[in-house]
Amino acid sequence: MGLSEALSWYLVPRPLFRGGHQVELLRGGDQLFPAMIRAIERARHEVWLATYIFHDDVATRAVERALVQAARRGVRVRVVIDGFGSHDSLDPIEPRLRAAGVAVAVFRPLSRWTHWLQPGQLRRLHMKLCVVDGETGFVGGINLIDDRIDLHHGRTELPRLDFAVQLRGPLAEAMAHATRAMWSRAWFGRDWQQELRSLLLAGHPVRRARALLRQMRLTRRSQHQLPLLEQTLAPVQAAFVVRDNIRQRRTIERAYIDAIRQARERIWLISPYFYPGQEFRRALCRAARRGVQVRLLMQGKPDYRIAAMAARVLYDELMACGVEIHEYTPAFLHAKVMLVDEHWATVGSSNIDPISLLLNLEANLIVRDEAFGAELAREIGRAIAVAEPVTPQRLRSGRWLVMMQRALVAWIAHVYLRVAGVTGRY
């Protein structure tokens, strides 16, 4: 795929579907990490990885070893990690990766508490991407952390519910371009001045300059294509969508709303953090009123109480329209997926809240395929079967509390978005 073709998805602020893909739904790190490791072990040219959390635990050390071994055998390995999400684990992980030749970039590091006074610090790298040789990509909501470890609650008995997708086909190159952009933004934003200072002070400046120029090369242009046989066996249509603060500010949100508006039979949505804007809520209500089955799965075991409170203040409004709401109680919920009718599905990092839809850098994959939709439907159905339905009786029992919570959440959201420099749809 040429450079202009690979970047065409970014130039249009809406999903651009392409055929020729193989996709596989992965549940949790228990399925994602082994698949990623196998792909990294087969890497010949380059590995790009972006994540919000890179935790130092037994499960993720296996991924770390695969990255290290790839770098040692000559593969160009580039990793970008969010400076807030991975703040507590950077000290052990970053030096180990760098020592093996992995180029690690930290997105908006937090070295001083005063960094929070800068509005840009609220815009975090939240996408989870891994791309190998521009051929195989992984995208979803799963951070690099053991499924049974929560950063605020410790070890849990059951794994959190989360999903990712393994993709093979043309869109892997688009995913690689997105990851490169995040890596280069973080790398040159922080390390360029540090490297230049070291270059001027160290011996052999010419040699150091050449090494720095090699590091500045963002990519080896991938010319690899799927074999013809694999292309004929990969009929799945997919679109890769991101949210950034340049051209793709509302692409993910618009993709959700457009799919909801076109729904005819069902809308099944999972989002652990749920506080959509008015346009999104109206689309859900109108779908329910025209006879579409609208089912929402939310956190029943919240990791952040304010986030759960934000979602619950909307329950009354949504249920009055005919929307079904369930809360997942067996374990923590972290999945961000939606299924519309039989064939439209999205899996990614974006929550349906103002932090994801207005601030963070996010990435989702949209798949149009009945087989993939059927598999996701089975997973969502199993999760809803063990969740607790939210009933009108439960809402009536705490109506005054909900009214106070609504006012508190609205005020917090207003202040947060004003500090971040964002206004608009809330």
N, C-alpha and C positions, 0 to 999 in steps of 0.2 A: 504494500500500500504506500503510495507516495505521500509526501509531507502534507500537501494541500488537501488530499483526500482524507488523510488521517485527522486533520484539524477541522474538516467541514462540519462535524457535529457541533463544534464549539461556536461557530459563526452564526448559527441560527438558534434563537432562544426557545426552542421547543424540541421534543424528542424526534430524532431522525432514526427510523427503523432500517436495519439492514438484515439480510438473510445470511445463511451460511454459518450458523453457530451450533455448537454443542453446549448444553448447559446442564448443570447438576446442582440440585438443592442440597445444601449441607446444614446440618443441625448442630449448633454449638461447636466449641473448640475441639470436642472429642472427634468430630468428623473433619472440621476445617484444618486443624494443625497437621495431621498426617498427610492430607491432600497437598497442602502447601509444601511440606517437606519433600514429598516425592517430586513435585515440580521443580523445586530449587535444586535438588540433587541432580536433576537432568539438565540444568541450565548450562548453556554453552557460551553465551555472550553477556547477558546482563540480567540483573534482578532489581526491581524497583519496589519499595515497600513504604507505605504511609499508614500511620496508626495514631489514634488518640492516646491509648494506653499501651505501653510495653512494660508489663510487670515482670519482676524477677521471681519466677517460681519454677517448679519442676516441669510443668507442661510447656512453658514458653522457652525454657532453656533448650529444648529439643529443636525448636524453630531457630533459636540463636545459633546453635551448633551448625545447622544446615547453612545459614548465612555465612558463618565464619569459614566453613569448609569450601563453600563456593568461591569466596574471595581468595582463599589460599591457592586454589587451582587456576586462578586467573580470570574468573568471572568478575565483571564490574558490578559491585553491589552498592546500591544507594538506598539509605534508609532515612526517612524524615519522621520525627516523633514530636507530638505536641508538648510544649514546655509546661503546661499546666496539668494535663491529664496524666503525664508520666513524671511529674516533678519529683516524687519520692523514690523513683526507681532509676533515674538517670545515672546517678553516681556509680552503681555497680555495672550497669549494662553498657553505657557509652564507652568507657575505656576498653572494655573487652572487645567490642566490635571494632573500634578504631585500631587497636593493636593488631588485628587480623587483616587490616586493609579495607574495612568497610567504611565508606564515607557517610558519617552520621550527621545529619542536620537537625537542629532543635528549633521548632517553630515557636517563635515568640517566647523565649525562655523567661522565667521569673526569677531573677537573681536578687531583686529587692522588692519589698512590699510596695514601694512607691510606683512600681510598674502598673499596679491596679488603678492608678490615677489617670493612666492613659486610656482613652476610650477604645483604641484599637485592641487592647489586651482582652477585651470581652469577645473578640472574634477569634474563635479557636479552630484549629485543624481537627475536625471531627470525623473525616472520611477514613474508611478502612479499605485499603487497596494493596494488592500485591500482584505484580505482573512479571512474568518470566519470558524473556526473549521476544517480547511483543507478540506472543502466540497464546499463552495461557494466562488468564487473569482471575483474580478472586476479589469479590466486592460484597459488602454486607454490613451488618451491624456489630460483628464480633471483634472485640478488642483482643490484643495479645495478653490474655490473663486466664488463669485456670477457671473453668466453668463453675467451680465450687468455691471460689474465693471472691468475696465482695470487699472492696477497699474500705468501706465504712462499718461493715458488720462481721468481718472475719470469714471463717470457713463455714460453709453451709452444707446441709446433708444432701440436698438435691441440686443438680446443675441449673443455672439460669436458662431461661428459654430465649434462644437467639438463633438467627439464621444468616447464612451467606450463600453465595452462588459461585461455583467454578464455571468459567466460560472459556471456550476455545473457539477462536474465529477472528474475523476482522476487527471487532470492537476491542480486542485486547490491546491493539495499538493505540486506540483512543484513550483507554485506561492508562496506558503507559505515559502518554503525553500529559495527562492530568497529574499523575504522580511526579513526573519530572518537573512540572511547573511548581508544585508545592515544595519539592526538594530544593530547587534552585532559588526559590524565594527565601526559604529559610537559610540556605547555605550562604548566599551572598549577602543576605541581610545581617548576619552576625559574623560569619567567619572571614569574610573578605578583608575587613580592616585588620583583624588579628593575624591573618596569614601574610598580608602585605607588611605589617610591622615586623613580623618574624623574619621575613625575607630581607628587609633592609638591615637588620641587626646581625644576621647570621653570616657565617662564612659561605663561600661558593655561591654567590647570589645568582649567577647565570644558571647553574644547575637547579637551584631552588625555583627560579622563575619558570624553567621548562616544566618542572613537576607541577607547579601551580597551574600552568596553562593546560596541562593534561587533565587536571582535576576539573577545570572549568568547562571542558567539553561535556555537554549535557547528555549526549547519547551517541551510541553507534547506531546509525539509521538501520532499522530492521528491514531486511528485504525478504524475510521468510514468509512463505505462504503455506497454507494447509495443502497437503497432497490432494490431488484431484479426487481420489476415492473418498477422502474424508469430507471434502466439500459437498459431494453428492449425498453423503449420509448426514449432513448437518443442516437441516432445513429450517432451524429455528430462527425466527425474527426477534431482534432485540434492539434496544436503544440504551445508550449510556448517557445519564444526565447528572449534572453537578449543580451545586449552588455556590457561587462565589460573590465577590463584591465588585465585579467588573461588568461582564456582559450577561452572566447567567444568574442574576439575582432571584428570579422567580420561576425558573424553569421547572424545578422539582414540584413546587406548589401548584403551578399551572397544570402539570401532568396529572397530579392527583385530582384536581378539580375537574379537568376535562373528562377524565375517565369516569368520575362519579356522575357527571351530567349525562354521559352516554350509557350508563348502566341500565340494563333491562330486567335482570333477574336477581342479582345479589351483589352486595358490597360487604366484604369481610375485611376489617381493618384492625391491625394490632399496632399500638403505639404506647410505650411506657410513659412518655411525657406528652400530654395531649392538652393543648390550649390553642386551638386554631382560631383564625380570624373570622370575621362575620361572613365573608364570601364562602369560605370553606364550610362553615356550619349551615348556611342556607342551602348549599348544594346537597349536603347530606339530608337535610329535612325534606327538600323537594323530591329527592329520590325515594325516601321512605313513603311520602304521601302519594306517589304515583305507583306504589305497589312493589317497589324493590325491597328485598330483604336486606336491611342494613344492620350489621352486627359489629359492635366494637368490643375489643378485648383490651382491658386496661390493667394496671397494676393493682393487685389486691394485697401485695406485700411490698409496700413502698420503700425505696431506698432513700428518697428525699421527700419528707412529709409535705413541703410546700408544693412540690410538683404534683403529688397526689391530690392535694387540696385544690389546686388549679383545675385539674380535670373534673373533680367532683362538683364544682360549682356550675358546671355546664350540663350535668346529668338531667336536671329537671327540664331544661329547654329542649334537649335532644329527645328525651323519652316522650315528651308531649307530641312530638312529630311522628312517633312510631319507631324510633331507633331502639334496638336492643343493646343493652350494655351488660357486659360480664367482667368480673374482676378475677384475675389469675392469682390463686393463693398458694399452690403447691411450692413455688420457689420464686425467686426474683424474675421479673420480666424485663427483657432488654430488646426484643425483636421489633423491627420496624418494617412491616410488610402490609401489602393490600392486595386483595384478589377481587376482580370485577368480572362477573359472569363466569364464563368457562375458560377464557383464554388470556385475559389481561392480568398480569401480576407484576408487582414491583417488590424488590428486596434491596435494602440499603442501610445507610447510616442516619438518614434524616428522620428526626421525630416530627410530630405535628404540633410544634410549639414555636413561639417567637424566637427562641434561641437558635433553633435549627433553620427556620424559614426566613429569618431576617439577619442573622449574624454569622453563624458558623459556616465553615467550608465543608460541604457534604457531597456524597456521591451515592447514586442509586442506579440499579439496573432494572429496566422494564423489559419484560418478556411477553411476547404474544405467541402462546403455544398451549394447546389444550392438554397435552400430557403433563407439561410443567404445572399448569394451573390445577390439574387434578391432584398432583402430588402435594402442592401447597395447600389445597383444600383439605386433604386428609390431615396434614399437620395442624392446621388451624382448627379443624373439627375436633381433633383429639384434645387440643388445649382448652377449647370452650367446654368440652364435656366434663372437665375436672375443675372448671372455674365456677364461681358463685354468681348467679344472675342478680342484677340490681333491680329491686322491685319498687313499685310506687309506695308501698307501705314503709319501706326503709327511708325513702326520701321524705315522706311526711313527718317521720319521727324526729327529724333534725332540721326542720325548715328554718328556724330562727338562726341556728348555727350556720347553715349554708348561706344565709343572707349576710352574716357578718364576715364569713370567709370570702364571699364574692367581693365585698368591698375591699378587704385586705389584699386579695390577689390582684384586683384591678389596680390598686395603688402601687403595689410592688412592681407589676409589669410596666406601668407608666414610668416610674422612676428608673427602672433598669434600662428601658429602651431609650429614654431621654439621655441617660449617661452614655449609652453606647452610640448616640448620635443617630438613632433610627426613630422614625415616626411612621404613622400610617394606619394599618388595617386592624388595630386592636382597641 
